[in-house]
Amino acid sequence: MECDALCQAAPGIYAAGDVDSWHNPHFGTRMRLEQRMNATEQAMAAVANLLGDTKPFAPVPYFRTDQYDTRIQTYGILPLDAEVRIVHGDPADGDFAAAYGHHGRVVGVPGWNTPRQIRTLRRLVVERVSWTAFTVVPALRSATVN
C-alpha cells in the first residue's frame, strides 16, 4: 500500500509496518522497511497523524545483525549509485566503517565490527551532512571516528 509522508493511504486511512511504503522526506525517496522498530515507530506516527498531527514520518533506518563473530550495523540507506568512502579501518581486516554519499549528502553509514564508530557516524546521516564538506574536510572525518 502506498502512503504519503504522513502515513496516509487515502483520506482517513492510515497504514504502518511491512504493509506500506511511504515517501521519507529525510531521504527524498519512497521506502518500505521490514523491521520491527520501524513498525512500532511508524504506527505511533500514523496514530498521531490520524488524531490531527501533520508531522511527516522521516526516520533514519537502522539495521543490525550478528553473524557468528561479526556484527554488521547500518544507519540510513545505501543506494546502489552512491559514492562510497571507507572512513575507519580496512575491509580486509574485517573491522571497518564506510560512508555513502548520494545527491550531495551523507545518506548511510555501514560498519563491520565497529559499533562505537557507527553510533558516532550516525549523526552524519541524521544531520544530512554535505558529502562535499565531509570528503573535503579531513578534520570532520577524524572527529567523527574518535
Helices and strands as residue ranges (DSSP letters): E 2-3, E 8-10, E 13-14, E 21-24, E 29-31, H 36-50, E 62-67, E 70-76, E 83-90, G 91-93, E 95-102, E 105-112, H 115-126, H 131-136, H 138-144
